[in-house]
Amino acid sequence: MDVKELISSVEGSVREYHNLLDSVKYPETGNMTAGESIQLRELISTIADIQDEVVSYRLLKILREEHPYIPQIYPERIRRNVKRTSFSIRKIASSFLEQRKELLRILYTLPSDNWNRTGVHEVEGHVSFKELVRRMLDKDKEVIGKLIEYNSKEITGQSH
């Protein structure tokens, strides 16, 4: 996938996330059980926390440093370190969408040479900025699928 295709794909995932997160019935509407609320909070918090981790501690680090060390992502460790419990699910979703828009701004202005900059992944060795963005898109497909499933259950009134 070339750079233009990657940026276009990130734009597409931002649109999908926006549409899906706008259509979710949030707990404050009263249309959600406590269990559903917990599941939704966990899913949206996880994607927001991992987004922070990927952009701040991987992509931006690759742009600032020469071949920086990039640790593996452990979602359970991230969840322990990031506390969003005081935020509503809607606020977390909004924050995530803003993170993605900021990522797009970075990608739009990134000089072409920087797409090939690398970091040294703790398990895989050298991994390029471009490859990390591509992997993020692969993960997006999985998460977007979960949100689609969640929304379809909400629309049809099925319980989780």
C-alpha positions in Angstrom: 0.0 0.0 0.0 1.4 3.4 -0.9 1.3 6.5 1.2 -1.7 8.0 -0.5 -3.6 4.8 0.0 -2.7 4.6 3.6 -3.8 8.2 4.3 -7.0 7.5 2.4 -7.6 4.4 4.5 -7.0 6.3 7.7 -9.5 8.9 6.5 -12.0 6.1 5.8 -11.5 4.6 9.3 -12.0 8.0 10.9 -15.3 8.4 9.0 -16.4 4.9 10.1 -15.4 5.5 13.7 -17.2 8.8 13.7 -20.4 7.3 12.2 -20.4 4.4 14.5 -19.6 6.3 17.7 -22.2 8.9 16.8 -24.9 6.1 16.5 -24.1 4.3 19.7 -26.8 4.5 22.4 -24.7 5.8 25.3 -25.6 4.8 28.9 -26.9 8.3 29.8 -29.8 7.6 27.4 -31.0 4.9 29.7 -31.1 2.3 26.9 -28.3 0.2 28.1 -27.8 -2.4 30.9 -24.9 -2.0 33.3 -23.1 -4.9 31.6 -23.5 -3.3 28.2 -22.2 0.0 29.6 -19.1 -1.7 31.1 -18.4 -3.5 27.8 -18.8 -0.3 25.7 -16.6 1.7 28.2 -13.9 -1.0 28.0 -13.9 -1.1 24.2 -13.9 2.6 23.7 -11.4 3.3 26.5 -9.1 0.6 25.1 -9.0 2.0 21.6 -8.4 5.5 23.0 -5.6 4.3 25.3 -3.9 2.3 22.6 -4.3 5.2 20.2 -2.4 7.4 22.7 0.3 4.7 23.0 0.7 4.2 19.2 0.8 7.8 18.2 2.7 9.3 21.2 5.1 6.5 22.0 5.7 5.0 18.6 4.9 7.1 15.6 6.0 10.5 17.1 9.0 8.9 18.7 10.1 7.5 15.3 9.8 11.0 13.8 11.8 12.6 16.7 14.6 10.1 17.2 16.8 7.9 15.1 15.8 4.2 15.4 14.2 4.5 18.8 13.3 1.5 20.9 9.6 0.6 20.6 8.2 -1.7 23.3 5.5 -4.1 22.5 1.9 -3.0 23.4 0.3 -4.7 26.3 -3.4 -3.4 26.5 -3.8 -4.7 30.1 -0.8 -2.7 31.2 -2.0 0.4 29.4 -5.5 0.1 31.0 -3.8 0.0 34.5 -1.8 3.1 33.8 -4.5 5.2 32.1 -7.4 6.2 34.2 -10.5 7.5 32.4 -13.0 6.4 35.0 -14.2 10.0 35.6 -15.0 10.5 31.9 -18.3 9.6 30.3 -18.2 7.1 27.5 -19.3 9.8 25.1 -16.3 12.0 26.3 -13.9 9.1 25.8 -15.3 8.5 22.3 -15.0 12.2 21.5 -11.4 12.3 22.7 -10.6 9.2 20.5 -12.0 10.9 17.4 -10.0 14.0 18.2 -6.9 11.8 18.5 -7.6 10.4 15.1 -8.1 13.8 13.5 -4.8 14.9 14.9 -3.1 11.8 13.5 -4.6 12.7 10.1 -3.1 16.2 10.4 0.3 14.6 11.1 0.0 12.3 8.1 -1.1 15.0 5.7 2.0 17.1 6.5 4.5 14.3 6.8 7.4 14.6 4.4 7.6 11.5 2.2 11.0 10.5 3.5 9.7 10.2 7.0 7.3 7.4 6.1 10.4 5.1 5.9 11.9 6.1 9.2 12.1 3.1 11.6 12.0 2.3 15.2 13.4 -0.9 16.8 10.6 -3.0 18.0 11.4 -5.1 21.0 10.3 -8.4 19.3 10.4 -7.7 15.5 13.4 -5.4 15.1 13.2 -2.5 12.7 9.7 -1.5 11.8 8.9 1.6 9.7 6.5 4.4 10.4 4.5 3.3 7.3 4.2 -0.2 8.6 3.0 0.9 12.0 0.3 3.0 10.3 -0.7 0.0 8.1 -0.9 -2.3 11.2 -3.1 0.3 12.9 -5.5 0.1 10.0 -5.6 -3.7 10.3 -6.5 -3.4 14.0 -9.1 -0.7 13.1 -10.9 -3.3 10.9 -11.3 -5.6 13.9 -12.4 -2.8 16.3 -14.8 -1.3 13.7 -16.3 -4.8 13.2 -16.9 -5.0 17.0 -18.6 -1.6 17.0 -20.8 -2.6 14.0 -21.8 -5.7 15.9 -22.5 -3.7 19.0 -24.6 -1.2 17.1 -26.5 -3.9 15.2 -27.4 -5.5 18.5 -28.5 -2.1 20.0 -30.6 -1.4 16.9 -32.3 -4.8 16.9 -32.7 -4.7 20.7 -30.8 -7.9 21.3 -28.9 -8.2 24.5 -25.1 -8.9 24.6 
